[in-house]
Amino acid sequence: MGIDLPVIWAVIIAFGLMMYVVMDGFDLGIGLLFPFVPARDDRDTMVNTVAPVWDGNETWLAFGGAALMATFPLAYSVLLSALYIPLILMLAGLIWRGVAFEFRFKADEAHKPFWDKAFAWGSYIAAFSQGVSLGAFINGFQVTGASYGGGAFDWLTPFSLFTGLGLLVAYALLGSTWLIMKTEGGLQQRMIALARPITLALLVVIGLVSLWTPLTHPEVAARWFALPNLLFFSPVPVLVLATSWAILRVLRREPHAAPFLLSLALLFLGYSGLAISLWPNIIPPAISLREAAGPAQSMGFTLVGALFTIPIILTYTAWSYHVFRGKVKTGEGYHH
């Protein structure tokens, strides 16, 4: 029996996107929290927690895009055509916040407030655009032949705008719990206070999306409530409630890494729910992995490259986070 290359590549791309959401999510979340932390020293500390690793977090986004183009060219062409505007806005936001990240340390006192605002706005634009793209992806796309057949603004719907706001909440939770783990003192207490309402807000967002999606997409409802998918999906709502309760519980103590790890678990549960809703389609509502897959020779060749590339990225990422582990104190570097 041969290797099922489309499924293998779907898992690899899904893994890459999940790694991006996890690693750049708290990075973007720090920018989202800037307006709630007025003290400049605290803002410097927030940025210092990701300064050694932030520019490597987008590696997974580039990897996912390149892998999609090489292995599922139909999906790549349709998704980029349908989501051209929000993806351009996302890239503009990432570039803008990247510039602001560097310039805010080098600017004089008169210009530092401008770059702080630029860092925050870049984070909001990038995160919101990603959420809008996710909502549009769930809504599905009109495909004519081998190309996108819809309009330039089909992505702009109430559902996609809501998922854009929802992703802001998710990233804010990752950012706040990351800072709980990496800081101490007044800033850490500030993040603990913010993490509680953000957790509740995210629980509401997950609930509304979970209701909205099957009500407006009969094919998703049929997939959720048909066997054996129902057996796989039924534990997810219970685990979401249990994880949210656990986050709120550990925040009442002296939290360290637990809130961040539980937030990652909550995000993974949402990701698994999305996978169950769409599988085996890569272009909703009806184009499957195998229909969108490229030539087997191309998929096999790129798989060999991926088997070399992914371990290198994972090793470098693990090493960099290990080296810069520990708390970040106000006005100081890393403390081990």
ROBAMI-343412 format. One line per field, with one value per residue: residue number from 0; residue in three letters; x, y, z of N, C-alpha, C in turn. Coordinates in steps of 0.1 Angstrom, whole numbers, m for minus. Layout:
num = c(NUM  ...)
residu = c(ALA  ...)
n_x = c(X  ...)
n_y = c(Y  ...)
n_z = c(Z  ...)
ca_x = c(X  ...)
ca_y = c(Y  ...)
ca_z = c(Z  ...)
c_x = c(X  ...)
c_y = c(Y  ...)
c_z = c(Z  ...)
// end
This chain:
num = c(0  1  2  3  4  5  6  7  8  9  10  11  12  13  14  15  16  17  18  19  20  21  22  23  24  25  26  27  28  29  30  31  32  33  34  35  36  37  38  39  40  41  42  43  44  45  46  47  48  49  50  51  52  53  54  55  56  57  58  59  60  61  62  63  64  65  66  67  68  69  70  71  72  73  74  75  76  77  78  79  80  81  82  83  84  85  86  87  88  89  90  91  92  93  94  95  96  97  98  99  100  101  102  103  104  105  106  107  108  109  110  111  112  113  114  115  116  117  118  119  120  121  122  123  124  125  126  127  128  129  130  131  132  133  134  135  136  137  138  139  140  141  142  143  144  145  146  147  148  149  150  151  152  153  154  155  156  157  158  159  160  161  162  163  164  165  166  167  168  169  170  171  172  173  174  175  176  177  178  179  180  181  182  183  184  185  186  187  188  189  190  191  192  193  194  195  196  197  198  199  200  201  202  203  204  205  206  207  208  209  210  211  212  213  214  215  216  217  218  219  220  221  222  223  224  225  226  227  228  229  230  231  232  233  234  235  236  237  238  239  240  241  242  243  244  245  246  247  248  249  250  251  252  253  254  255  256  257  258  259  260  261  262  263  264  265  266  267  268  269  270  271  272  273  274  275  276  277  278  279  280  281  282  283  284  285  286  287  288  289  290  291  292  293  294  295  296  297  298  299  300  301  302  303  304  305  306  307  308  309  310  311  312  313  314  315  316  317  318  319  320  321  322  323  324  325  326  327  328  329  330  331  332  333  334  335)
residu = c(MET  GLY  ILE  ASP  LEU  PRO  VAL  ILE  TRP  ALA  VAL  ILE  ILE  ALA  PHE  GLY  LEU  MET  MET  TYR  VAL  VAL  MET  ASP  GLY  PHE  ASP  LEU  GLY  ILE  GLY  LEU  LEU  PHE  PRO  PHE  VAL  PRO  ALA  ARG  ASP  ASP  ARG  ASP  THR  MET  VAL  ASN  THR  VAL  ALA  PRO  VAL  TRP  ASP  GLY  ASN  GLU  THR  TRP  LEU  ALA  PHE  GLY  GLY  ALA  ALA  LEU  MET  ALA  THR  PHE  PRO  LEU  ALA  TYR  SER  VAL  LEU  LEU  SER  ALA  LEU  TYR  ILE  PRO  LEU  ILE  LEU  MET  LEU  ALA  GLY  LEU  ILE  TRP  ARG  GLY  VAL  ALA  PHE  GLU  PHE  ARG  PHE  LYS  ALA  ASP  GLU  ALA  HIS  LYS  PRO  PHE  TRP  ASP  LYS  ALA  PHE  ALA  TRP  GLY  SER  TYR  ILE  ALA  ALA  PHE  SER  GLN  GLY  VAL  SER  LEU  GLY  ALA  PHE  ILE  ASN  GLY  PHE  GLN  VAL  THR  GLY  ALA  SER  TYR  GLY  GLY  GLY  ALA  PHE  ASP  TRP  LEU  THR  PRO  PHE  SER  LEU  PHE  THR  GLY  LEU  GLY  LEU  LEU  VAL  ALA  TYR  ALA  LEU  LEU  GLY  SER  THR  TRP  LEU  ILE  MET  LYS  THR  GLU  GLY  GLY  LEU  GLN  GLN  ARG  MET  ILE  ALA  LEU  ALA  ARG  PRO  ILE  THR  LEU  ALA  LEU  LEU  VAL  VAL  ILE  GLY  LEU  VAL  SER  LEU  TRP  THR  PRO  LEU  THR  HIS  PRO  GLU  VAL  ALA  ALA  ARG  TRP  PHE  ALA  LEU  PRO  ASN  LEU  LEU  PHE  PHE  SER  PRO  VAL  PRO  VAL  LEU  VAL  LEU  ALA  THR  SER  TRP  ALA  ILE  LEU  ARG  VAL  LEU  ARG  ARG  GLU  PRO  HIS  ALA  ALA  PRO  PHE  LEU  LEU  SER  LEU  ALA  LEU  LEU  PHE  LEU  GLY  TYR  SER  GLY  LEU  ALA  ILE  SER  LEU  TRP  PRO  ASN  ILE  ILE  PRO  PRO  ALA  ILE  SER  LEU  ARG  GLU  ALA  ALA  GLY  PRO  ALA  GLN  SER  MET  GLY  PHE  THR  LEU  VAL  GLY  ALA  LEU  PHE  THR  ILE  PRO  ILE  ILE  LEU  THR  TYR  THR  ALA  TRP  SER  TYR  HIS  VAL  PHE  ARG  GLY  LYS  VAL  LYS  THR  GLY  GLU  GLY  TYR  HIS  HIS)
n_x = c(9  6  20  m1  0  m14  m29  m8  6  m14  m16  9  9  m12  m1  21  7  m6  16  24  2  3  29  33  10  10  30  18  m3  9  13  m14  m21  m9  m23  m35  m16  m1  24  57  81  70  59  83  94  75  79  105  103  98  117  142  132  111  112  116  93  75  84  70  47  56  65  42  27  44  45  18  15  32  22  m6  m17  m41  m57  m40  m41  m68  m74  m57  m66  m92  m89  m73  m73  m76  m53  m32  m35  m29  m2  8  3  19  45  45  44  67  87  81  87  115  122  111  128  150  142  139  127  106  94  89  62  48  58  51  23  22  32  12  m11  m2  m2  m29  m41  m29  m37  m65  m70  m61  m81  m104  m99  m99  m126  m138  m128  m141  m167  m165  m158  m165  m159  m149  m144  m110  m104  m109  m142  m156  m164  m143  m148  m161  m153  m160  m181  m206  m201  m173  m162  m168  m153  m128  m127  m129  m105  m87  m93  m85  m57  m50  m54  m34  m12  m14  m12  13  29  24  38  64  70  72  60  44  36  30  9  m10  m14  m25  m49  m61  m63  m84  m110  m106  m104  m131  m144  m133  m144  m171  m170  m161  m184  m204  m194  m195  m222  m231  m218  m228  m255  m256  m243  m253  m239  m218  m231  m242  m219  m209  m229  m231  m223  m190  m182  m195  m188  m161  m162  m179  m165  m152  m166  m170  m143  m134  m149  m139  m112  m112  m123  m102  m82  m92  m91  m64  m54  m62  m43  m8  2  22  35  13  m12  m6  0  m25  m40  m30  m38  m66  m68  m59  m80  m100  m89  m89  m117  m123  m109  m124  m148  m143  m129  m129  m122  m103  m108  m134  m168  m167  m144  m121  m91  m77  m87  m76  m49  m15  7  18  46  56  47  59  86  89  82  104  122  109  111  137  138  118  127  150  140  124  143  160  141  134  158  164  143  149  174  167  150  132  125  118  130  120  137  160  179  174  166  179)
n_y = c(m12  22  54  78  106  132  133  131  155  174  171  179  206  216  213  231  255  255  257  282  298  293  302  328  338  346  365  385  390  404  429  435  440  463  489  487  489  514  523  530  516  491  484  481  459  440  438  429  403  388  396  382  361  367  373  348  335  339  321  297  305  313  288  272  286  282  254  249  260  243  217  217  232  241  248  268  288  294  302  324  341  346  357  379  406  407  392  407  429  417  410  436  446  429  437  464  463  449  468  488  475  474  501  514  510  525  551  586  603  619  606  580  574  573  551  531  531  524  498  485  490  477  451  447  450  429  406  407  406  380  366  373  361  335  332  336  314  293  299  292  289  301  282  280  258  256  277  306  318  338  371  401  409  390  378  395  394  392  371  365  389  387  365  376  395  376  362  382  382  356  357  377  365  345  362  375  354  344  366  365  342  350  374  394  408  440  441  415  410  427  415  391  400  409  386  371  383  381  354  346  360  348  323  329  337  313  298  312  310  283  278  295  285  258  265  281  267  240  217  215  211  186  171  173  160  135  100  86  110  125  111  117  145  151  151  176  201  197  195  221  237  226  232  260  266  256  274  298  290  284  310  322  315  314  319  305  289  274  288  297  273  260  277  273  247  252  266  247  229  243  244  217  213  228  213  189  199  206  185  161  183  208  231  247  247  220  209  184  171  154  161  187  183  183  170  136  132  157  162  141  147  172  164  150  172  185  168  171  199  206  193  208  234  230  222  245  264  252  254  281  291  278  288  315  313  318  345  379  409  442  468  452  425  391  369  342)
n_z = c(0  m9  2  16  4  1  26  45  39  45  72  80  71  86  111  109  107  132  149  142  151  178  185  174  183  211  209  191  209  230  218  215  241  248  249  274  293  305  315  306  313  319  294  280  293  286  258  259  267  245  227  220  204  187  160  148  149  128  110  107  95  69  61  61  40  18  17  11  m14  m29  m26  m27  m50  m62  m40  m29  m49  m50  m23  m19  m39  m31  m6  m8  0  29  36  25  42  66  62  59  85  100  90  97  125  130  122  140  163  164  161  183  204  196  192  200  231  223  202  209  219  195  182  200  197  170  171  186  169  145  155  161  136  121  136  136  109  103  118  104  79  87  94  69  56  69  61  34  m2  m35  m62  m96  m120  m121  m105  m84  m81  m70  m56  m49  m24  m10  13  33  58  83  100  95  104  131  139  135  156  176  174  182  209  217  211  229  253  252  251  276  295  288  296  323  330  323  337  367  399  398  371  364  382  371  346  354  365  341  326  336  329  301  296  302  282  259  262  258  231  218  224  209  183  180  180  159  136  128  125  103  84  69  60  77  102  96  95  121  137  127  128  126  136  156  179  181  184  206  231  231  237  265  274  267  285  309  307  306  332  347  340  352  378  385  382  405  424  429  400  374  349  343  335  309  295  298  283  258  254  253  230  212  214  201  176  169  168  145  126  126  117  91  77  51  36  19  6  16  5  m5  m19  m18  m1  m18  m43  m46  m45  m56  m82  m76  m77  m72  m46  m32  m36  m23  3  11  14  35  56  63  69  89  114  118  121  144  163  164  173  198  211  212  228  251  258  264  286  316  340  331  342  351  334  331  317  307  334  351)
ca_x = c(0  14  19  m12  7  m23  m32  4  8  m25  m12  21  5  m20  9  28  m2  m8  28  24  m8  8  42  31  m2  13  37  8  m11  16  9  m28  m23  m2  m32  m39  m4  4  38  67  89  63  59  96  95  66  86  118  100  99  128  151  126  99  113  116  79  68  89  60  37  62  66  28  24  52  41  5  17  39  15  m20  m17  m54  m61  m32  m46  m82  m74  m50  m75  m104  m85  m62  m73  m72  m39  m24  m36  m22  12  11  3  32  56  45  47  81  94  79  94  129  123  107  140  160  136  140  116  94  88  86  48  43  62  43  10  24  34  m1  m19  2  m7  m44  m45  m25  m45  m79  m70  m61  m94  m114  m95  m104  m141  m141  m124  m151  m178  m163  m155  m171  m149  m154  m133  m98  m101  m118  m152  m164  m160  m132  m152  m170  m148  m165  m194  m207  m194  m159  m158  m169  m142  m117  m127  m127  m91  m81  m95  m77  m43  m49  m53  m21  m2  m15  m7  27  35  23  49  77  73  68  57  31  31  24  m4  m18  m18  m35  m63  m66  m65  m97  m121  m103  m108  m145  m147  m130  m154  m183  m167  m162  m198  m212  m190  m200  m237  m233  m213  m238  m268  m255  m237  m259  m229  m210  m240  m243  m207  m208  m238  m231  m213  m185  m177  m201  m180  m149  m165  m186  m157  m146  m172  m167  m129  m133  m154  m130  m100  m115  m125  m89  m74  m96  m88  m50  m52  m64  m32  4  4  35  34  0  m22  m2  m2  m39  m45  m26  m48  m79  m66  m58  m93  m107  m83  m94  m131  m123  m105  m135  m159  m140  m123  m116  m121  m93  m114  m148  m175  m168  m132  m113  m76  m72  m91  m68  m35  m7  12  24  60  59  44  70  99  88  81  118  128  102  116  149  136  110  135  159  132  120  155  164  131  135  171  163  134  156  184  161  140  133  118  124  128  119  150  171  178  168  170  178)
ca_y = c(0  34  65  87  119  143  133  135  169  181  171  188  220  219  214  243  266  255  262  297  304  292  310  342  343  354  376  395  393  414  442  438  444  476  500  484  490  527  526  527  505  478  480  476  446  431  435  422  389  381  402  372  350  371  373  335  329  339  310  287  311  312  274  268  291  275  240  248  263  232  205  219  244  246  255  280  298  298  309  337  350  349  364  388  419  405  387  419  437  410  412  450  447  423  445  476  460  446  480  495  467  478  516  519  510  535  565  595  604  625  597  567  571  570  537  522  530  517  484  481  490  466  438  446  448  415  395  408  401  365  361  375  351  322  331  335  301  285  301  285  298  297  278  278  251  255  291  313  324  348  385  405  412  379  374  404  390  394  360  367  400  383  356  385  399  364  359  392  378  344  361  385  355  339  372  378  343  344  376  359  333  356  386  393  421  447  438  401  411  434  405  381  407  410  372  365  386  377  340  345  366  338  312  333  337  299  293  318  305  269  279  302  277  248  271  288  258  227  207  214  205  172  165  173  152  122  91  86  123  129  105  125  159  153  156  189  212  194  198  235  242  222  240  274  266  254  286  307  284  286  324  327  311  321  312  306  285  267  295  297  259  257  286  266  236  257  270  234  223  251  240  204  214  233  202  180  206  207  173  161  193  218  243  245  236  207  204  176  171  147  169  199  179  184  157  128  133  170  160  132  155  183  157  148  184  189  159  177  213  207  191  219  245  227  222  259  270  247  259  296  293  272  298  327  310  325  358  392  419  456  474  443  414  378  364  327)
ca_z = c(0  m10  12  13  4  5  40  52  37  52  86  81  70  98  122  108  110  146  155  140  159  192  188  171  190  223  204  187  220  237  212  217  255  250  253  288  301  301  320  296  318  318  280  276  298  278  246  261  269  232  218  213  196  180  145  143  151  116  102  105  85  56  58  57  27  8  16  5  m28  m35  m25  m30  m58  m64  m28  m28  m59  m46  m11  m21  m47  m23  7  m12  8  43  37  23  54  76  60  62  99  105  87  105  139  130  121  153  174  164  162  196  212  191  190  212  239  216  192  214  220  182  178  208  190  158  175  189  157  137  161  160  121  117  143  131  95  104  122  93  70  93  93  55  52  74  52  21  m13  m48  m71  m109  m127  m112  m100  m76  m89  m62  m57  m41  m10  m4  26  43  63  98  107  95  113  145  141  136  170  185  174  191  223  219  212  241  264  250  255  291  302  285  305  337  331  321  344  381  405  394  357  365  388  361  336  361  365  327  321  341  319  287  296  301  269  249  263  251  217  214  224  198  170  179  176  146  125  123  121  90  74  71  58  90  111  93  98  135  143  121  134  139  140  169  190  183  187  218  243  229  245  279  276  267  298  320  306  310  346  352  339  362  391  387  383  419  432  424  387  366  335  341  327  295  290  297  272  246  253  249  216  205  213  191  163  166  164  132  118  126  109  76  72  45  26  21  2  19  13  m12  m26  m8  m2  m30  m55  m47  m44  m68  m87  m65  m77  m65  m32  m27  m36  m12  16  15  20  47  66  68  73  101  126  120  127  158  171  166  182  212  217  215  240  263  262  269  295  329  341  326  352  346  333  331  307  312  347  351)
c_x = c(9  11  8  m6  m2  m26  m20  7  m2  m21  0  18  m3  m11  16  19  m5  4  28  14  m3  20  40  19  1  22  28  0  m4  13  m5  m30  m16  m11  m36  m28  2  19  48  76  83  61  72  98  87  73  98  115  100  110  137  145  115  100  114  102  72  73  78  49  43  63  52  24  31  48  27  7  23  31  0  m22  m31  m59  m53  m38  m60  m81  m68  m59  m86  m101  m74  m62  m70  m58  m29  m24  m28  m7  17  12  16  44  57  49  62  90  93  86  108  130  120  118  150  155  139  127  103  87  85  71  42  46  55  29  11  25  20  m10  m15  m3  m22  m48  m41  m34  m59  m80  m69  m74  m104  m111  m100  m119  m145  m138  m135  m164  m177  m162  m162  m160  m155  m142  m121  m94  m112  m129  m160  m159  m149  m135  m162  m165  m154  m179  m194  m200  m179  m154  m159  m157  m129  m116  m124  m112  m83  m82  m86  m62  m41  m47  m39  m10  m2  m9  8  34  34  35  63  80  70  64  44  26  25  10  m14  m23  m27  m49  m69  m70  m78  m108  m119  m107  m123  m150  m145  m140  m167  m181  m168  m176  m206  m207  m195  m215  m239  m229  m223  m251  m268  m249  m242  m249  m221  m218  m241  m231  m205  m216  m240  m220  m203  m180  m182  m193  m167  m151  m171  m178  m152  m153  m170  m153  m127  m138  m144  m117  m101  m116  m111  m80  m79  m92  m73  m46  m54  m53  m20  8  18  32  20  m10  m19  m4  m16  m45  m41  m35  m61  m79  m66  m72  m102  m102  m88  m109  m132  m119  m117  m146  m156  m135  m133  m114  m110  m97  m129  m157  m173  m156  m123  m98  m72  m76  m81  m53  m28  m2  19  39  64  57  55  83  100  88  96  125  122  108  130  147  129  119  145  152  128  132  160  154  132  148  170  154  141  166  178  149  141  125  125  120  127  133  162  169  171  175  168  179)
c_y = c(12  44  74  102  131  144  137  150  178  182  180  203  225  221  227  255  267  261  277  303  304  302  325  347  351  366  388  399  404  428  446  444  458  487  498  486  503  530  521  516  491  474  475  462  436  428  427  407  381  386  392  362  354  369  359  329  329  328  300  292  309  297  269  273  284  261  239  251  250  220  205  232  250  254  268  291  303  307  323  347  355  358  374  400  416  400  398  428  430  412  427  452  441  431  457  474  456  458  488  488  472  493  521  519  521  549  573  596  610  616  583  564  567  556  527  520  522  502  478  480  479  453  436  443  433  405  396  403  386  359  362  364  337  321  330  320  291  286  294  295  292  294  274  271  249  268  296  320  334  362  389  407  402  375  383  401  392  383  361  379  396  374  365  390  388  361  369  387  366  348  369  376  349  349  375  367  341  354  372  350  339  369  384  407  426  443  424  402  418  424  394  387  408  396  367  369  382  362  338  350  355  326  316  333  323  294  299  312  290  268  284  293  267  253  276  279  244  216  204  207  190  165  163  162  138  113  88  99  128  123  113  139  161  157  170  200  210  198  214  241  239  230  254  275  264  266  296  303  287  301  329  324  320  315  314  302  278  275  295  283  256  265  279  254  240  261  257  228  230  246  226  204  219  222  192  186  205  195  166  172  203  231  241  252  222  202  197  177  165  154  181  195  180  171  149  130  146  168  152  140  165  176  154  160  188  180  164  191  213  204  202  231  242  227  237  266  266  253  273  298  288  283  310  324  318  338  369  403  433  462  465  433  402  374  349  323)
c_z = c(0  1  7  14  7  20  48  51  44  67  89  80  82  110  121  111  125  153  153  150  174  194  184  178  202  219  200  200  229  231  214  231  258  255  268  298  298  305  309  300  316  303  275  281  290  265  248  263  256  222  212  204  187  165  139  143  137  106  98  95  71  52  54  43  16  6  8  m10  m36  m36  m29  m38  m61  m52  m26  m37  m55  m33  m12  m29  m39  m11  4  m3  22  45  34  36  65  74  63  77  105  102  95  119  140  130  135  164  175  167  176  206  209  191  203  219  232  207  197  215  206  178  187  202  177  160  178  177  147  142  159  145  117  123  138  117  94  108  112  82  74  91  78  50  57  65  39  10  m26  m57  m85  m117  m117  m106  m92  m84  m82  m64  m48  m27  m4  10  37  47  78  106  107  103  127  148  142  150  179  185  182  205  226  220  224  253  263  255  270  299  300  295  320  340  331  329  359  386  399  380  357  371  378  350  342  361  351  322  324  331  305  286  294  287  258  250  257  236  211  213  212  185  169  176  162  134  120  119  107  79  77  69  70  100  109  96  113  141  137  127  123  144  153  181  192  188  201  230  242  237  260  283  276  280  309  319  310  326  353  351  350  376  394  388  397  428  429  411  382  352  332  333  312  289  288  285  259  244  248  234  207  203  202  177  159  162  149  122  116  116  95  70  63  35  29  15  5  8  7  m19  m16  m10  m15  m43  m57  m47  m57  m72  m76  m65  m70  m50  m25  m26  m24  2  20  21  33  59  71  74  87  113  129  126  141  167  174  176  196  219  221  227  252  268  269  278  308  329  335  336  345  346  332  319  313  325  348  366)
// end
